[in-house]
């Protein structure tokens, strides 16, 4: 089993991300956004070549591999009405960088949900089939996350997406169902059930994001917690995964530290890294319990 974490949850800077990984004695990251000296913080596929070269060199020197690349392809900020060329350009930039890093998995999504019932399903399926084809032709495996996107609207939407996009696999996020409405249900829509969602996609899940949360009605949003302390059914899901022989990646995404307005703040990196390391240690203890 490979333990890792969403890189920028451990700090904005590459140095902080590497330091947190070393403190946990882990050897992998799920690279998302990173700030390299002399360059602004960017997603891995948007970094200038010189900055990417620095990432490759520093990770290699630290003995850290990138297990999964958390791209922005089709993510919650992208609309299905946007030109497909935006997506294809991101895929084109991601493939050679993943190959250079020796990274097999790439996290993708299926574009933000539209208002109303018309989700332009066929356009989504057509686009994702092409995205999956390009990655798989390059020897890489795309995994779709149940987030604020079409495939995350409910487990029924997830299965419909998987049925229509051959070769796509899943990264299951334990907490996202806690705050996402079940868009397969009529109004007023209940929020999703993490355990129910997991049981529908576990056979095609080759990566897991461990995040936990409780719904806070007072602020109409989620409060994020350490793993096992929220309503994400984290322990139940991990017990089930291990009992079924799961031995792939598990990536932490604490989401607990407020982001300061000053993205360059060293104090922010310290807070993120401290929380990330504590989160990782708690995950290790939780996994130990799940094995007993």
GUBA-337279 format. One line per field, with one value per residue: residue number from 1; x, y, z of N, C-alpha, C in turn. Coordinates in Angstrom, 2 decimals, padded with zeros to 5 digits, m for minus. Example, Ala and Ser with C-alpha at 12.3 -4.5 7.8 and 13.67 -1.06 7.14 Angstrom:
! residues 2
pos [1_2]
n.u [013.19_012.85]
n.v [m005.69_m002.25]
n.w [007.80_007.08]
ca.u [012.30_013.67]
ca.v [m004.50_m001.06]
ca.w [007.80_007.14]
c.u [013.20_012.90]
c.v [m003.30_000.03]
c.w [007.80_007.87]
//
This chain:
! residues 292
pos [1_2_3_4_5_6_7_8_9_10_11_12_13_14_15_16_17_18_19_20_21_22_23_24_25_26_27_28_29_30_31_32_33_34_35_36_37_38_39_40_41_42_43_44_45_46_47_48_49_50_51_52_53_54_55_56_57_58_59_60_61_62_63_64_65_66_67_68_69_70_71_72_73_74_75_76_77_78_79_80_81_82_83_84_85_86_87_88_89_90_91_92_93_94_95_96_97_98_99_100_101_102_103_104_105_106_107_108_109_110_111_112_113_114_115_116_117_118_119_120_121_122_123_124_125_126_127_128_129_130_131_132_133_134_135_136_137_138_139_140_141_142_143_144_145_146_147_148_149_150_151_152_153_154_155_156_157_158_159_160_161_162_163_164_165_166_167_168_169_170_171_172_173_174_175_176_177_178_179_180_181_182_183_184_185_186_187_188_189_190_191_192_193_194_195_196_197_198_199_200_201_202_203_204_205_206_207_208_209_210_211_212_213_214_215_216_217_218_219_220_221_222_223_224_225_226_227_228_229_230_231_232_233_234_235_236_237_238_239_240_241_242_243_244_245_246_247_248_249_250_251_252_253_254_255_256_257_258_259_260_261_262_263_264_265_266_267_268_269_270_271_272_273_274_275_276_277_278_279_280_281_282_283_284_285_286_287_288_289_290_291_292]
n.u [000.84_000.46_001.15_000.34_m000.10_m002.17_m000.28_m000.12_m001.51_000.30_001.79_002.57_004.98_007.52_009.59_008.39_006.51_008.13_009.51_007.43_006.69_009.01_009.07_007.01_008.08_007.35_007.23_006.09_004.09_000.97_000.89_m000.20_m000.72_002.06_004.64_007.52_010.79_011.12_009.04_005.46_002.91_001.53_m000.47_000.82_000.86_000.89_003.16_006.05_008.67_011.24_010.67_009.38_011.49_013.01_011.32_011.38_014.11_014.48_012.65_013.69_016.19_015.36_014.33_011.64_008.63_006.06_002.99_000.41_m001.01_m002.68_m004.52_m006.02_m007.85_m010.93_m012.09_m013.95_m013.98_m014.23_m016.31_m018.67_m019.39_m017.17_m014.43_m013.19_m010.56_m009.15_m009.09_m007.76_m005.28_m004.31_m004.14_m002.22_000.01_000.29_000.90_003.69_005.03_004.17_005.21_007.93_008.26_007.64_005.07_002.04_m000.77_m003.41_m005.45_m008.63_m011.59_m015.13_m016.19_m017.95_m021.23_m024.22_m026.84_m030.20_m031.79_m030.59_m027.62_m025.85_m024.87_m023.90_m021.93_m020.10_m019.38_m018.25_m016.03_m014.56_m014.03_m012.15_m010.12_m009.40_m008.56_m006.24_m004.53_m004.31_m003.23_m000.73_000.25_m000.69_m002.89_m006.02_m007.96_m011.09_m012.47_m014.97_m016.28_m017.19_m018.62_m019.88_m019.75_m019.70_m022.19_m023.95_m023.97_m025.19_m024.87_m022.13_m021.83_m023.09_m021.34_m019.00_m019.89_m020.08_m017.58_m015.17_m012.35_m011.86_m011.03_m011.52_m011.08_m011.80_m013.24_m013.63_m014.98_m016.30_m019.01_m020.33_m020.91_m022.05_m024.98_m027.37_m027.87_m029.43_m031.81_m035.12_m035.97_m036.54_m033.16_m031.37_m028.19_m025.38_m024.58_m021.67_m020.79_m022.63_m022.10_m019.41_m019.69_m020.73_m018.75_m016.43_m015.28_m013.99_m012.24_m009.10_m007.60_m007.64_m008.92_m008.44_m010.36_m012.19_m015.28_m017.86_m021.22_m022.26_m024.98_m025.45_m023.69_m024.10_m022.31_m019.39_m017.52_m014.21_m012.43_m010.14_m009.14_m011.68_m013.07_m015.23_m018.16_m017.59_m017.45_m014.97_m013.35_m014.94_m015.02_m012.28_m011.73_m013.33_m012.17_m009.57_m010.22_m011.14_m008.86_m007.55_m004.74_m003.59_m003.11_m003.41_m004.38_m003.93_m006.01_m006.25_m007.54_m008.06_m006.79_m007.06_m006.69_m004.37_m004.49_m002.09_m000.30_002.35_003.21_005.32_004.40_001.97_002.75_004.01_001.82_000.18_001.89_002.34_m000.26_m000.74_001.20_000.38_m002.13_m001.42_m000.14_m002.25_m003.81_m002.20_m002.40_m005.13_m005.33_m003.87_m005.62_m007.70_m006.67_m006.77]
n.v [m001.20_002.24_005.18_008.56_012.08_014.91_017.30_020.18_020.44_020.04_022.26_025.32_025.61_023.78_022.89_022.70_020.70_018.51_018.33_017.65_015.13_013.71_013.87_012.17_009.87_008.89_008.10_009.09_011.42_013.01_014.99_018.29_021.42_023.66_025.72_026.97_028.23_031.48_031.32_031.58_029.93_027.05_024.64_021.37_020.79_023.29_024.66_026.58_025.34_025.47_025.62_023.19_021.47_021.93_020.87_018.14_017.58_018.17_016.45_013.99_014.06_013.94_011.44_010.96_009.99_010.67_009.54_009.93_012.31_015.16_016.63_019.53_018.86_018.99_019.87_021.17_023.87_024.11_024.38_022.44_023.70_025.12_025.56_022.54_022.41_023.53_021.52_019.48_020.65_020.71_017.97_017.33_018.68_017.39_014.65_014.20_015.13_013.48_011.08_011.62_011.84_009.31_008.69_007.03_007.37_009.70_012.17_013.09_014.97_015.50_017.90_020.79_020.59_021.46_023.91_022.86_020.15_019.29_018.01_017.82_015.28_013.50_015.00_015.28_012.57_011.98_013.71_012.79_010.16_010.61_011.89_009.84_007.91_009.13_009.31_006.58_005.47_006.46_004.94_005.52_005.95_007.27_008.46_009.07_011.52_011.65_014.50_017.94_017.67_016.25_013.36_013.19_013.82_011.95_008.47_007.11_008.72_008.46_005.73_005.75_007.37_005.79_003.57_004.64_005.50_003.73_002.17_004.08_004.66_004.89_007.40_007.44_009.77_010.19_012.18_013.95_013.20_014.03_016.76_017.08_017.28_014.75_014.40_012.72_012.48_013.83_017.31_018.34_017.77_015.17_015.04_013.14_009.69_008.56_005.86_004.35_005.37_004.55_001.72_001.34_002.02_000.78_m001.46_m000.52_001.31_002.58_004.20_006.15_008.97_010.23_012.09_013.93_014.99_016.97_017.94_021.27_022.83_025.47_027.13_026.25_024.53_022.40_021.22_020.39_017.52_015.46_012.22_009.83_011.16_012.47_012.47_010.92_008.18_006.99_005.06_002.75_002.45_002.13_m000.20_m001.99_m001.79_m002.82_m005.39_m006.42_m006.70_m004.44_m002.71_m000.47_003.06_005.45_008.58_011.48_014.29_016.79_019.42_021.17_023.45_026.89_028.95_031.46_034.97_035.87_034.17_033.60_033.33_032.18_031.25_030.15_027.90_026.48_025.93_024.39_022.21_021.12_020.28_018.46_016.46_015.53_014.58_012.54_010.78_010.07_008.75_006.51_005.20_004.67_002.93_000.82_m000.04_m000.88_m003.15_m005.02]
n.w [000.00_m000.78_000.84_000.75_000.04_m000.84_m002.33_m001.88_000.44_002.35_002.38_000.67_m000.68_m002.47_m000.86_001.68_001.20_000.64_003.08_004.89_003.93_004.44_007.25_007.91_007.09_004.64_001.12_m001.11_m003.00_m003.82_m006.31_m006.69_m006.59_m006.56_m005.27_m006.57_m005.97_m007.21_m008.97_m009.48_m007.50_m008.91_m010.71_m011.41_m014.17_m015.23_m014.60_m015.52_m017.69_m016.53_m013.80_m013.43_m013.97_m011.68_m009.72_m010.44_m010.02_m007.25_m005.98_m006.77_m005.53_m002.91_m002.77_m003.32_m004.84_m007.30_m006.90_m007.86_m010.06_m009.41_m011.43_m013.08_m014.93_m016.42_m014.03_m011.12_m011.65_m014.32_m017.18_m019.06_m021.33_m022.07_m024.39_m025.81_m026.41_m024.32_m022.37_m023.82_m024.21_m021.58_m021.07_m022.96_m021.91_m019.49_m019.95_m020.93_m018.67_m016.59_m017.52_m017.38_m014.63_m013.86_m013.10_m012.69_m012.30_m012.93_m011.70_m012.76_m013.70_m014.42_m015.34_m014.09_m012.56_m014.35_m013.97_m013.48_m015.33_m017.71_m018.39_m020.45_m021.13_m023.16_m024.44_m022.36_m021.97_m024.47_m024.51_m022.26_m023.01_m025.04_m023.58_m021.78_m023.64_m024.71_m022.47_m021.72_m024.03_m023.74_m021.76_m019.23_m016.38_m016.02_m013.28_m011.87_m009.75_m007.23_m006.91_m007.00_m009.58_m012.66_m012.44_m009.70_m008.81_m007.88_m006.84_m008.84_m011.08_m011.23_m011.92_m014.40_m015.82_m015.74_m017.18_m019.70_m020.36_m021.19_m019.64_m017.76_m014.36_m010.75_m008.21_m004.95_m002.81_000.56_002.05_000.35_m000.33_001.97_001.84_m000.63_m002.56_m003.33_m006.49_m007.93_m006.75_m006.06_m005.36_m001.95_m002.10_m000.52_001.24_000.10_000.86_002.20_002.61_001.08_m001.48_m001.78_m001.82_m004.33_m006.14_m005.40_m006.59_m008.80_m007.87_m007.64_m006.19_m003.22_m001.57_001.55_003.47_005.88_007.38_008.93_008.50_008.81_009.70_010.49_009.14_006.65_005.39_005.31_008.15_008.54_009.66_011.64_010.36_010.66_012.62_011.62_009.45_007.29_007.09_007.27_008.68_008.42_005.64_005.02_006.46_005.05_002.52_002.99_003.85_001.52_000.12_m000.79_m001.95_m002.97_m003.64_m000.97_m000.16_001.74_002.46_004.21_004.56_006.61_007.55_007.56_004.72_004.44_003.54_002.52_000.40_000.36_002.88_005.43_007.82_007.13_005.65_007.71_009.38_007.69_007.15_009.73_010.43_008.37_008.83_011.35_010.62_008.85_010.62_012.25_010.38_009.89_012.38_012.36_010.18_011.21_013.24_011.62_010.52_012.47]
ca.u [000.00_001.22_000.59_000.79_m001.03_m002.27_000.97_m000.22_m002.05_001.47_002.47_002.58_006.28_008.06_010.40_007.49_005.91_009.16_009.78_006.33_006.78_010.14_008.70_006.16_008.83_006.68_008.10_005.26_003.17_000.02_001.26_m001.26_m000.17_003.34_005.38_008.96_011.46_011.20_007.86_004.23_002.28_000.75_m000.66_002.00_000.88_000.94_004.45_007.04_009.59_012.35_010.14_009.14_012.81_013.39_010.50_011.92_015.43_014.38_011.98_014.64_017.21_014.73_013.85_010.17_007.97_004.70_002.13_m000.74_m000.99_m004.01_m004.63_m007.24_m008.58_m012.37_m012.45_m015.15_m013.89_m014.38_m017.68_m018.75_m019.53_m015.86_m013.81_m012.51_m009.13_m008.55_m008.83_m006.76_m003.97_m003.86_m003.73_m000.96_001.10_000.42_001.44_005.16_005.51_003.95_006.18_009.25_008.25_007.31_003.77_001.07_m002.16_m003.75_m006.82_m009.39_m013.00_m016.08_m016.71_m018.90_m022.63_m025.01_m028.14_m031.27_m031.69_m029.76_m026.20_m025.05_m024.16_m023.18_m020.73_m019.16_m018.88_m017.38_m014.77_m013.78_m013.51_m010.94_m009.11_m008.96_m007.81_m004.91_m003.70_m004.03_m002.30_000.60_000.60_m001.08_m004.24_m006.85_m008.91_m012.06_m012.84_m016.32_m016.17_m018.26_m018.60_m020.98_m019.62_m019.88_m023.54_m024.52_m023.33_m025.83_m024.15_m020.80_m021.93_m023.40_m020.10_m018.11_m020.43_m019.93_m016.18_m014.36_m010.96_m011.77_m011.10_m012.06_m010.46_m012.94_m013.03_m014.55_m015.75_m017.08_m020.45_m020.88_m021.44_m022.65_m026.36_m027.62_m028.58_m030.33_m033.04_m035.89_m035.89_m035.23_m032.23_m030.54_m026.78_m025.02_m024.12_m020.33_m020.71_m023.41_m021.35_m018.24_m020.04_m021.06_m017.57_m015.22_m014.66_m013.19_m011.46_m007.68_m006.97_m008.58_m008.61_m008.96_m010.76_m013.34_m016.01_m019.23_m022.03_m022.59_m026.15_m025.41_m022.98_m024.46_m021.05_m018.77_m016.36_m013.31_m011.94_m009.15_m009.78_m012.42_m013.80_m016.35_m019.25_m017.17_m017.38_m013.59_m012.89_m015.74_m014.59_m010.94_m011.83_m013.89_m011.18_m008.51_m010.78_m011.30_m007.54_m007.05_m003.33_m003.16_m002.78_m004.28_m003.84_m004.63_m006.37_m006.81_m008.49_m008.44_m006.10_m007.54_m005.68_m004.16_m004.51_m000.73_000.06_003.79_003.49_006.00_003.53_000.96_003.38_004.22_000.53_m000.23_002.77_002.08_m001.54_m000.57_001.95_m000.50_m003.18_m000.81_000.11_m003.55_m004.21_m001.44_m003.01_m006.45_m005.10_m003.46_m006.85_m008.50_m006.06_m006.96]
ca.v [000.00_003.48_006.32_009.84_013.15_016.01_017.97_021.53_020.37_020.02_023.53_025.89_025.48_022.45_022.53_022.28_019.44_017.49_018.20_016.91_013.73_013.11_013.73_011.00_008.75_008.42_008.23_009.46_012.55_013.23_016.36_019.15_022.76_023.79_026.97_026.76_029.53_032.28_031.11_031.55_028.64_026.60_023.21_020.76_020.88_024.70_025.24_026.75_024.21_025.61_025.28_021.74_020.85_022.03_019.89_016.81_017.44_018.16_015.21_012.90_014.16_013.57_010.06_011.01_009.77_011.19_008.38_010.38_013.72_015.76_017.65_020.34_018.46_018.83_020.00_021.92_025.23_024.05_024.14_021.61_024.61_025.68_024.86_021.29_022.63_023.79_020.21_018.75_021.27_020.24_016.57_017.34_019.10_016.45_013.34_014.08_015.37_012.24_010.08_011.97_011.58_007.91_008.71_006.25_007.79_011.11_012.48_013.97_015.12_015.48_019.26_021.19_020.35_022.58_024.09_022.20_018.72_019.00_018.00_017.61_014.03_012.91_015.79_014.89_011.22_012.05_014.34_011.94_009.03_011.05_012.12_008.52_007.28_009.73_008.90_005.14_005.24_006.84_004.04_006.17_005.58_008.32_008.10_010.16_011.77_012.10_015.84_018.81_017.47_015.37_012.04_013.29_014.26_010.83_007.24_006.72_009.46_007.86_004.48_006.09_007.85_004.65_002.73_005.31_005.88_002.54_002.39_005.03_004.10_005.83_007.76_007.74_010.73_009.80_013.29_014.74_012.97_014.69_018.09_017.10_016.82_013.62_014.99_011.73_012.54_015.07_018.34_018.83_016.66_014.87_014.89_011.78_008.78_008.11_004.41_003.89_005.73_003.68_000.35_001.31_002.25_000.20_m002.44_000.17_002.33_002.23_005.24_006.66_010.22_010.26_013.40_013.69_016.24_016.97_019.01_022.31_023.53_026.89_027.85_025.61_024.07_021.33_021.42_019.27_016.89_014.41_011.02_009.03_012.00_013.10_011.64_010.36_006.71_006.69_003.77_001.68_002.30_001.58_m001.60_m002.74_m001.83_m003.74_m006.74_m006.84_m006.85_m003.20_m002.46_000.62_004.31_006.20_009.94_012.34_015.65_017.28_020.51_021.69_024.70_028.03_029.53_032.88_035.81_035.95_032.82_033.41_033.34_031.02_030.75_029.29_026.62_025.79_025.43_023.32_021.06_020.53_019.58_017.35_015.40_014.96_013.85_011.32_009.87_009.53_007.77_005.29_004.53_004.20_001.75_m000.27_m000.55_m001.56_m004.44_m005.95]
ca.w [000.00_m000.89_001.57_000.22_000.36_m001.79_m001.98_m001.33_001.79_003.23_002.25_m000.68_m001.31_m002.69_000.31_002.76_000.81_000.82_004.51_005.53_003.50_005.18_008.66_008.02_006.54_003.44_m000.06_m002.26_m002.94_m004.91_m006.65_m007.23_m006.79_m005.89_m005.48_m006.73_m005.85_m008.43_m009.81_m008.69_m007.24_m010.06_m010.86_m012.00_m015.63_m015.64_m014.23_m016.59_m017.79_m015.57_m012.48_m013.42_m013.84_m010.27_m009.01_m010.73_m009.38_m005.79_m005.57_m006.97_m004.48_m001.64_m002.84_m003.28_m006.12_m007.44_m007.15_m008.64_m010.41_m009.24_m012.46_m013.09_m016.13_m016.23_m012.62_m010.76_m012.18_m015.78_m017.65_m020.25_m022.47_m022.41_m025.53_m025.49_m026.59_m022.99_m021.78_m024.59_m023.95_m020.27_m021.25_m023.69_m021.03_m018.38_m020.32_m020.86_m017.31_m015.84_m018.00_m016.85_m013.19_m013.59_m012.43_m013.47_m012.14_m013.06_m011.26_m013.63_m013.33_m015.54_m015.47_m013.06_m012.93_m014.84_m013.33_m014.19_m015.60_m018.88_m018.03_m021.66_m020.82_m024.29_m024.66_m021.30_m022.25_m025.65_m024.11_m021.35_m023.77_m025.72_m022.55_m021.31_m024.72_m024.83_m021.34_m021.77_m025.13_m023.25_m020.66_m017.98_m015.96_m015.43_m012.23_m011.70_m008.35_m006.90_m006.34_m007.49_m011.02_m013.10_m011.84_m008.27_m008.49_m007.12_m007.30_m010.10_m012.13_m011.33_m012.69_m015.79_m016.41_m015.93_m018.25_m020.98_m020.59_m020.94_m019.26_m016.65_m013.02_m009.77_m006.94_m004.07_m001.72_001.62_002.63_m000.61_m000.22_003.16_001.52_m001.95_m002.65_m004.22_m007.61_m008.53_m005.97_m006.25_m004.32_m001.49_m002.25_000.65_000.94_m000.24_001.91_001.79_002.55_m000.07_m002.69_m001.83_m002.21_m005.75_m006.99_m004.80_m007.47_m009.83_m007.19_m007.57_m005.38_m002.21_m000.86_002.91_003.98_006.75_007.63_009.44_007.95_009.78_009.17_010.82_008.08_005.38_004.81_006.08_009.01_008.28_010.89_011.46_009.80_011.61_013.55_010.93_008.94_006.02_007.19_006.88_009.21_007.82_004.25_004.98_006.89_003.94_001.45_003.37_003.88_000.13_m000.48_m001.38_m001.63_m003.85_m003.00_m000.06_m000.15_002.69_002.04_005.47_004.30_007.92_007.86_006.78_003.85_004.73_002.35_002.00_000.00_000.53_004.30_006.00_008.89_006.51_005.36_008.98_009.85_006.80_007.32_011.05_010.35_007.43_009.49_012.38_009.90_008.36_011.74_012.67_009.37_010.13_013.54_011.92_009.34_012.11_013.85_010.60_010.20_013.59]
c.u [000.88_000.49_001.19_m000.23_m001.06_m001.20_000.78_m000.95_m000.91_002.26_002.44_003.87_006.70_008.85_009.52_006.86_006.89_009.44_008.70_006.38_007.90_009.78_007.84_006.88_008.05_007.58_007.33_004.45_002.11_000.15_000.07_m000.68_001.14_003.97_006.87_009.64_011.60_010.01_006.60_003.69_001.37_000.51_000.53_002.03_000.91_002.28_005.29_008.05_010.71_011.90_009.90_010.46_013.28_012.60_011.08_013.23_015.31_013.68_012.93_015.69_016.67_014.25_012.35_009.61_006.58_003.80_000.97_m000.59_m002.42_m004.15_m005.89_m008.11_m010.05_m012.84_m013.63_m015.14_m014.11_m015.82_m017.65_m018.92_m018.20_m015.27_m013.03_m011.00_m008.42_m008.17_m007.71_m005.36_m003.43_m003.40_m002.37_000.23_001.35_001.16_002.97_005.71_005.30_004.95_007.57_009.36_008.03_006.00_002.73_m000.32_m002.32_m005.21_m007.46_m010.81_m013.85_m016.84_m017.82_m020.33_m023.29_m026.26_m029.19_m030.95_m030.76_m028.29_m025.28_m024.20_m023.32_m021.90_m019.68_m018.54_m017.90_m016.03_m013.94_m013.28_m012.21_m009.80_m008.52_m008.13_m006.39_m003.99_m003.34_m003.11_m000.86_001.04_000.24_m002.54_m004.98_m007.82_m009.80_m012.45_m014.29_m016.23_m017.35_m018.22_m019.73_m020.91_m019.78_m021.28_m024.32_m023.79_m023.96_m025.19_m022.76_m020.84_m022.25_m022.15_m019.16_m018.58_m020.15_m018.50_m015.31_m012.91_m010.78_m011.86_m011.43_m011.07_m011.62_m012.52_m014.08_m015.44_m016.61_m018.57_m021.11_m021.50_m022.05_m024.06_m026.44_m028.51_m029.43_m031.69_m033.79_m035.64_m036.88_m034.25_m031.45_m029.06_m026.46_m024.54_m022.76_m020.22_m021.44_m022.66_m020.16_m018.61_m020.36_m019.83_m016.32_m014.52_m013.79_m012.34_m010.02_m006.89_m008.04_m008.05_m009.25_m009.12_m011.98_m013.98_m017.34_m019.97_m022.42_m023.76_m026.09_m024.70_m023.23_m023.20_m020.47_m017.67_m015.48_m012.64_m010.76_m009.86_m010.40_m013.25_m015.04_m017.38_m018.90_m017.05_m015.96_m013.16_m013.65_m015.29_m013.21_m010.93_m012.33_m012.86_m010.08_m009.00_m010.95_m009.96_m006.98_m005.61_m002.75_m002.90_m003.86_m003.63_m004.63_m004.88_m007.04_m007.85_m008.90_m007.84_m006.62_m006.39_m005.57_m004.21_m003.13_m000.24_001.55_004.18_004.16_005.15_002.46_001.55_003.60_002.92_000.04_000.59_002.51_000.79_m001.44_000.14_001.10_m001.59_m002.63_m000.57_m001.20_m004.07_m003.49_m002.02_m004.37_m006.29_m004.68_m004.67_m007.66_m007.96_m006.27_m008.34]
c.v [001.24_004.59_007.60_010.91_014.18_017.03_019.33_021.58_020.34_021.31_024.03_025.57_024.02_021.98_022.03_020.93_018.28_017.26_017.38_015.43_013.02_012.90_012.50_009.72_008.06_008.70_008.63_010.71_012.38_014.71_017.11_020.51_022.89_025.13_026.65_028.12_030.23_032.17_031.11_030.14_028.27_025.10_022.64_020.89_022.32_025.36_025.49_025.61_024.28_025.24_023.79_020.99_020.85_021.02_018.49_016.60_017.31_016.90_014.03_012.90_013.71_012.12_009.96_010.87_010.40_010.02_008.75_011.87_014.25_016.93_018.49_019.98_018.21_019.08_020.94_023.35_025.28_023.72_023.26_022.47_025.23_024.91_023.62_021.43_022.92_022.48_019.48_019.33_020.82_018.78_016.51_017.77_018.06_015.18_013.29_014.32_014.14_011.18_010.36_011.64_010.10_007.76_007.99_006.85_009.30_011.29_013.47_014.08_015.22_016.79_019.53_020.88_021.64_022.72_023.37_020.74_018.38_019.13_017.79_016.35_013.53_013.68_015.45_013.52_011.24_012.62_013.40_010.68_009.40_011.29_010.79_007.83_007.82_009.32_007.42_004.77_005.57_005.97_004.57_005.87_006.76_007.74_009.31_010.30_012.21_013.43_016.66_018.81_016.51_014.01_012.02_013.71_013.21_009.58_006.76_007.45_008.87_006.59_004.75_006.58_006.67_003.74_003.32_005.72_004.67_002.90_003.38_004.28_005.22_006.14_008.19_008.66_010.50_010.93_014.04_014.45_013.71_016.04_018.18_016.56_015.63_014.10_013.97_011.74_013.85_016.06_018.04_017.67_016.42_014.89_013.41_011.00_008.23_006.59_003.86_004.17_004.78_002.29_000.25_001.43_001.53_m000.79_m001.81_001.28_001.85_003.29_005.75_007.97_010.14_011.70_013.14_015.02_015.96_018.14_019.98_023.12_025.04_027.70_027.27_025.15_023.00_021.86_020.19_018.81_015.96_013.12_010.15_009.83_012.64_012.09_010.98_008.84_006.21_005.32_002.61_001.39_001.68_000.11_m002.47_m002.89_m002.85_m005.18_m007.30_m006.91_m005.60_m002.95_m001.37_001.89_004.84_007.55_010.81_013.72_016.35_018.39_021.24_023.06_025.81_028.61_031.02_033.68_035.91_034.55_032.55_033.25_032.05_030.41_029.84_027.92_025.82_025.17_024.26_022.06_020.36_019.72_018.34_016.17_014.74_014.10_012.51_010.30_009.26_008.50_006.45_004.50_003.94_002.93_000.55_m000.89_m001.37_m002.94_m005.46_m006.58]
c.w [000.00_m000.15_001.02_000.61_m000.75_m001.42_m001.33_m000.01_002.82_003.18_000.83_m001.41_m001.47_m001.48_001.46_002.45_000.99_002.30_005.21_005.18_004.26_006.64_008.89_007.62_005.42_002.24_m001.32_m001.95_m004.03_m005.27_m007.26_m007.53_m006.01_m006.25_m005.47_m006.64_m007.20_m009.34_m008.94_m008.53_m008.40_m009.96_m011.63_m013.51_m016.14_m015.29_m015.49_m016.56_m016.75_m014.16_m012.38_m013.29_m012.39_m009.43_m009.20_m009.97_m007.87_m005.28_m005.70_m005.87_m003.13_m001.63_m002.77_m004.68_m006.11_m007.84_m008.07_m008.90_m010.34_m010.21_m012.27_m014.28_m015.80_m014.81_m012.40_m011.28_m013.69_m016.14_m018.90_m021.50_m022.90_m023.60_m025.08_m025.63_m025.27_m022.33_m022.50_m024.38_m022.60_m020.34_m021.93_m022.86_m019.94_m018.78_m020.26_m019.46_m016.42_m016.25_m017.45_m015.37_m012.87_m012.86_m013.28_m013.45_m012.31_m012.66_m012.24_m013.10_m014.59_m015.66_m014.44_m013.51_m013.46_m013.98_m014.15_m014.50_m016.76_m018.52_m019.23_m021.52_m021.99_m024.60_m023.60_m021.61_m023.43_m025.28_m023.25_m022.05_m024.48_m024.72_m022.08_m022.38_m024.80_m023.68_m021.43_m022.92_m024.73_m022.07_m019.29_m017.66_m015.35_m014.40_m011.96_m010.24_m008.23_m006.15_m006.86_m009.01_m011.39_m012.41_m010.34_m007.84_m007.71_m007.57_m008.60_m011.28_m012.32_m012.18_m014.15_m016.51_m016.71_m017.05_m019.63_m021.31_m020.25_m020.60_m018.13_m015.33_m012.04_m008.66_m006.04_m002.95_m000.66_002.11_001.63_m000.57_000.95_002.81_000.12_m001.92_m003.60_m005.35_m008.38_m007.85_m006.23_m005.12_m003.21_m001.41_m000.95_000.25_000.77_000.98_001.47_001.65_001.34_m001.37_m002.86_m002.33_m003.69_m006.65_m006.48_m005.74_m008.55_m009.20_m007.03_m006.82_m004.41_m001.65_000.52_003.35_004.84_007.12_008.30_008.83_009.06_009.24_009.40_009.74_006.69_004.64_005.74_006.99_008.86_009.57_010.57_011.00_010.88_012.58_012.92_010.47_007.61_006.00_006.86_007.39_008.57_006.39_004.18_005.45_005.74_002.82_001.77_003.38_002.48_m000.61_m001.12_m000.96_m002.52_m003.03_m002.06_000.14_000.81_002.08_003.23_005.33_005.58_008.24_006.95_005.96_004.12_003.43_001.71_001.68_000.18_002.00_004.77_007.10_008.32_006.19_006.64_009.48_009.00_007.05_008.66_011.03_009.48_008.10_010.57_011.73_009.40_009.46_012.24_011.66_009.60_011.31_013.17_011.07_010.19_012.80_012.85_010.25_011.32_013.56]
//
